[in-house]
Amino acid sequence: MSDARARLASVEIGGRAPVAVMGVVNVSPESFHPGSVYAGDALVRAALDMVDAGAALIDVGARSTAPYRATEISEAEERDRLARAVDQLVGKLPVPVSADTARPVAARAALEAGAGVLNDVSGLSDPALAREVAAHDASLITMASPGAGRTLGAPVATVRSLLGDALARARAAGVAEERIVLDPGIGFFRDAPVAWHDWDLAVLAGLAALRSLGRPLCVGVSRKSFIGALTGRTATEDRLPGSLAATAAAVLHGAALIRTHDVRETVDAVRVAERLRGALP
């Protein structure tokens, strides 16, 4: 296993730290998993329940980024949704809040509202996003993103190259190395040269090659469409067992942080897989 360590706000990721679990809440009605969407006081209750179940961080999103859904909203609407949600959560939770956005204006609003982590699905394609993280002395999760017009090759090699590029952008903007975690982008490579579910399987199986970048890895497989493709479960509410199996595989291959809609069940799967990983020769 890699000895790479990071701190996402106050949470240690990687190294000798236990695999951390990050709970997902959304305020975007268009999100691919309706069960993750909360409004009003229900948002805080759901986040507190996740913390009670073992979440080390809470990740809040205000705009669906699923690559197969036509769910675009304006930057202003995302900014307002996200800032309100972060403001609701910060101060009421005993764990850090992460803001899931790839837009600099929304990122700035969320960080000013008290988010300690930015979760970016764009690979920092807009350099202003990394500058916002650095300016607010925040932590960063950045994801391998295929990007428009980019040629995709072999899954693991492509993801490693994209993550290397994102890491270089973060460094150039002044984001502290020890505050950066990388995400291989499970579910985002819909136009790959192989079937998208085969792409995701190859990347999960090849996580060890990505750890050579020297940063801990965050993996999010929760209820995603590749689980549905493998199991025949078309409804997201039916994909929990498959998600737990994929989560265990991710931990066995070296994930240091797991992002999930289902914290209680995922924590159990993570702890079992973590013990098995430690027992492997």
C-alpha positions as CSV (number, residue, x, y, z in Angstrom):
1,M,0.0,0.0,0.0
2,S,1.1,3.6,-0.6
3,D,2.3,5.7,2.3
4,A,0.8,8.9,0.7
5,R,-1.0,11.0,3.3
6,A,-3.3,14.0,3.0
7,R,-5.4,16.1,5.2
8,L,-8.9,17.1,4.0
9,A,-9.6,19.9,6.4
10,S,-9.1,18.2,9.8
11,V,-9.4,14.6,8.5
12,E,-6.3,12.5,7.8
13,I,-6.5,10.5,4.6
14,G,-4.2,7.7,3.7
15,G,-0.9,6.6,5.4
16,R,-1.7,4.7,8.5
17,A,-5.2,6.3,8.9
18,P,-8.2,4.1,8.6
19,V,-10.0,4.3,5.3
20,A,-12.4,7.3,5.6
21,V,-16.0,7.4,4.5
22,M,-17.5,10.6,3.1
23,G,-21.3,10.9,3.1
24,V,-23.1,12.5,0.2
25,V,-26.1,14.9,0.4
26,N,-27.6,16.8,-2.4
27,V,-29.8,19.9,-2.8
28,S,-30.2,19.4,-6.5
29,P,-33.6,17.9,-7.4
30,E,-32.2,16.7,-10.7
31,S,-29.6,14.4,-9.1
32,F,-29.3,10.9,-10.5
33,H,-30.2,9.3,-7.2
34,P,-33.4,10.9,-5.8
35,G,-32.7,9.3,-2.4
36,S,-29.8,11.6,-1.9
37,V,-31.8,14.9,-2.2
38,Y,-32.8,16.8,0.9
39,A,-34.5,20.1,1.5
40,G,-34.7,22.4,4.5
41,D,-34.1,20.9,7.9
42,A,-34.0,17.4,6.4
43,L,-30.6,18.2,5.0
44,V,-29.1,18.8,8.4
45,R,-30.8,15.7,9.9
46,A,-29.5,13.5,7.1
47,A,-26.0,14.8,7.5
48,L,-26.1,14.3,11.3
49,D,-27.3,10.7,10.8
50,M,-24.4,10.1,8.4
51,V,-22.0,11.4,11.0
52,D,-23.5,9.2,13.6
53,A,-23.1,6.2,11.2
54,G,-19.4,6.9,10.8
55,A,-18.9,9.6,8.1
56,A,-15.7,11.5,8.6
57,L,-16.8,14.2,6.1
58,I,-20.0,15.4,4.5
59,D,-20.0,16.2,0.8
60,V,-22.8,18.5,-0.5
61,G,-23.7,19.0,-4.1
62,A,-26.0,21.5,-5.7
63,R,-25.9,20.5,-9.4
64,S,-26.0,17.1,-11.0
65,T,-22.7,16.3,-12.7
66,A,-23.8,12.9,-14.1
67,P,-22.4,12.9,-17.6
68,Y,-25.5,11.1,-19.2
69,R,-28.2,13.5,-17.8
70,A,-29.4,16.8,-19.3
71,T,-29.5,18.6,-16.0
72,E,-27.7,21.9,-16.6
73,I,-28.5,24.8,-14.3
74,S,-27.0,28.3,-14.3
75,E,-23.8,29.1,-12.4
76,A,-25.8,31.6,-10.3
77,E,-28.4,29.0,-9.3
78,E,-25.7,26.5,-8.3
79,R,-23.8,29.2,-6.4
80,D,-26.9,30.1,-4.4
81,R,-28.0,26.6,-3.7
82,L,-24.5,25.5,-2.6
83,A,-23.8,28.5,-0.4
84,R,-27.2,28.1,1.4
85,A,-26.6,24.4,1.9
86,V,-23.0,24.8,3.2
87,D,-24.1,27.6,5.5
88,Q,-26.8,25.3,6.9
89,L,-24.4,22.5,7.6
90,V,-21.3,24.3,8.9
91,G,-21.5,24.8,12.6
92,K,-24.1,22.1,13.1
93,L,-21.8,19.2,12.1
94,P,-18.8,17.9,14.1
95,V,-17.0,17.0,10.8
96,P,-15.8,19.1,7.9
97,V,-18.1,20.0,5.0
98,S,-16.9,19.4,1.4
99,A,-18.5,21.3,-1.5
100,D,-19.0,19.4,-4.8
101,T,-18.6,21.9,-7.6
102,A,-16.4,22.5,-10.7
103,R,-17.4,26.2,-11.1
104,P,-15.1,28.9,-9.6
105,V,-18.0,31.3,-8.6
106,A,-19.9,28.5,-6.8
107,A,-16.6,27.3,-5.2
108,R,-15.8,30.7,-3.8
109,A,-19.3,31.1,-2.3
110,A,-19.1,27.6,-0.7
111,L,-15.6,28.2,0.7
112,E,-16.6,31.6,2.1
113,A,-19.7,29.9,3.7
114,G,-17.3,27.6,5.6
115,A,-16.6,24.5,3.4
116,G,-13.1,23.2,4.2
117,V,-12.8,20.9,1.1
118,L,-13.6,21.4,-2.6
119,N,-14.6,18.3,-4.5
120,D,-14.0,19.0,-8.2
121,V,-15.1,16.6,-11.0
122,S,-13.4,18.6,-13.8
123,G,-9.7,17.9,-13.2
124,L,-9.3,21.6,-12.5
125,S,-10.0,22.4,-16.2
126,D,-10.6,26.0,-15.2
127,P,-7.4,27.1,-13.4
128,A,-9.5,29.7,-11.4
129,L,-10.9,26.8,-9.4
130,A,-7.5,25.8,-8.1
131,R,-6.8,29.4,-7.3
132,E,-9.9,29.6,-5.2
133,V,-8.8,26.5,-3.2
134,A,-5.4,28.0,-2.6
135,A,-6.7,31.5,-1.7
136,H,-9.0,30.0,0.9
137,D,-6.3,27.6,2.3
138,A,-8.7,24.8,1.6
139,S,-8.3,21.1,0.8
140,L,-9.0,19.5,-2.6
141,I,-10.3,16.4,-4.1
142,T,-9.9,16.5,-7.9
143,M,-11.1,13.9,-10.4
144,A,-9.9,12.5,-13.7
145,S,-12.2,14.1,-16.2
146,P,-12.3,13.1,-19.9
147,G,-12.9,16.7,-21.2
148,A,-14.3,17.6,-24.6
149,G,-12.4,16.4,-27.6
150,R,-9.8,14.4,-25.5
151,T,-8.6,11.1,-27.0
152,L,-9.0,8.2,-24.5
153,G,-6.7,5.3,-24.6
154,A,-6.2,2.4,-22.2
155,P,-8.3,3.0,-19.0
156,V,-5.7,3.0,-16.3
157,A,-3.1,4.8,-18.3
158,T,-5.5,7.4,-19.4
159,V,-6.8,8.1,-15.9
160,R,-3.3,8.2,-14.6
161,S,-2.3,10.8,-17.2
162,L,-5.4,12.9,-16.5
163,L,-4.9,12.8,-12.7
164,G,-1.2,13.8,-13.3
165,D,-2.4,16.8,-15.2
166,A,-4.9,17.8,-12.6
167,L,-2.2,17.4,-9.9
168,A,0.1,19.6,-11.8
169,R,-2.6,22.3,-12.1
170,A,-3.2,22.2,-8.4
171,R,0.5,22.5,-7.6
172,A,0.9,25.4,-10.0
173,A,-2.0,27.3,-8.3
174,G,-0.3,26.9,-4.9
175,V,-2.5,24.2,-3.4
176,A,-0.5,22.5,-0.7
177,E,0.5,18.9,-1.8
178,E,-0.6,17.4,1.5
179,R,-4.1,18.8,1.0
180,I,-4.7,17.0,-2.3
181,V,-6.6,13.8,-2.9
182,L,-7.2,12.3,-6.3
183,D,-10.4,10.6,-7.7
184,P,-10.3,8.2,-10.8
185,G,-13.7,9.3,-12.0
186,I,-15.7,6.2,-11.9
187,G,-18.9,6.7,-14.0
188,F,-17.6,9.7,-16.0
189,F,-16.0,8.0,-19.0
190,R,-19.1,7.4,-21.1
191,D,-17.4,7.8,-24.5
192,A,-14.5,5.5,-23.9
193,P,-13.1,3.1,-26.5
194,V,-14.5,0.2,-24.5
195,A,-17.9,-0.2,-22.9
196,W,-18.2,2.3,-20.0
197,H,-18.8,-0.4,-17.4
198,D,-15.8,-2.3,-18.6
199,W,-13.8,1.0,-18.3
200,D,-14.9,1.4,-14.7
201,L,-14.0,-2.2,-13.8
202,A,-10.5,-1.8,-15.3
203,V,-9.9,1.3,-13.4
204,L,-11.1,-0.2,-10.1
205,A,-8.8,-3.2,-10.7
206,G,-5.9,-0.9,-11.5
207,L,-6.0,1.5,-8.6
208,A,-2.5,0.4,-7.5
209,A,-1.0,2.0,-10.6
210,L,-2.7,5.3,-9.7
211,R,-1.3,5.3,-6.2
212,S,2.2,5.9,-7.8
213,L,1.1,9.5,-8.3
214,G,1.9,9.9,-4.6
215,R,-1.6,11.1,-3.5
216,P,-4.3,9.2,-1.6
217,L,-7.3,8.0,-3.7
218,C,-10.9,8.8,-3.2
219,V,-13.3,6.4,-4.9
220,G,-17.0,6.9,-5.5
221,V,-19.0,3.9,-6.8
222,S,-22.2,4.5,-4.8
223,R,-25.3,3.4,-6.8
224,K,-23.7,4.4,-10.1
225,S,-24.9,3.2,-13.5
226,F,-22.0,0.7,-14.0
227,I,-23.5,-1.1,-11.0
228,G,-26.8,-1.2,-12.8
229,A,-25.2,-2.5,-16.0
230,L,-23.5,-5.3,-14.1
231,T,-26.5,-6.3,-12.0
232,G,-29.4,-5.4,-14.2
233,R,-30.7,-3.1,-11.5
234,T,-32.1,-0.1,-13.4
235,A,-33.4,1.8,-10.4
236,T,-30.7,3.5,-8.2
237,E,-32.6,2.4,-5.0
238,D,-31.8,-1.2,-5.9
239,R,-28.1,-0.8,-6.3
240,L,-26.9,-0.9,-2.7
241,P,-25.6,-4.5,-2.6
242,G,-23.6,-4.0,-5.8
243,S,-22.2,-0.7,-4.5
244,L,-21.0,-2.4,-1.4
245,A,-19.2,-5.1,-3.4
246,A,-17.5,-2.5,-5.6
247,T,-16.6,-0.5,-2.5
248,A,-14.9,-3.5,-0.9
249,A,-13.0,-4.1,-4.1
250,A,-11.8,-0.4,-4.2
251,V,-10.6,-0.7,-0.6
252,L,-8.7,-3.9,-1.4
253,H,-7.0,-2.2,-4.3
254,G,-5.9,0.8,-2.2
255,A,-8.6,3.4,-1.9
256,A,-8.1,5.7,1.1
257,L,-11.5,7.5,1.0
258,I,-14.9,6.2,-0.1
259,R,-17.7,8.6,-1.1
260,T,-21.2,7.1,-0.6
261,H,-24.9,7.8,-0.3
262,D,-25.2,5.0,2.3
263,V,-22.8,5.6,5.2
264,R,-23.9,3.0,7.7
265,E,-23.7,0.0,5.3
266,T,-20.6,1.3,3.6
267,V,-18.7,1.7,6.8
268,D,-19.2,-2.0,7.6
269,A,-18.1,-3.0,4.1
270,V,-15.0,-0.7,4.4
271,R,-13.9,-2.1,7.8
272,V,-14.2,-5.7,6.6
273,A,-12.3,-5.0,3.4
274,E,-9.7,-3.0,5.3
275,R,-9.0,-5.9,7.6
276,L,-8.7,-8.3,4.7
277,R,-6.4,-5.9,2.9
278,G,-4.2,-5.8,6.0
279,A,-4.1,-9.6,6.1
280,L,-3.0,-10.0,2.5
281,P,0.6,-11.1,2.0
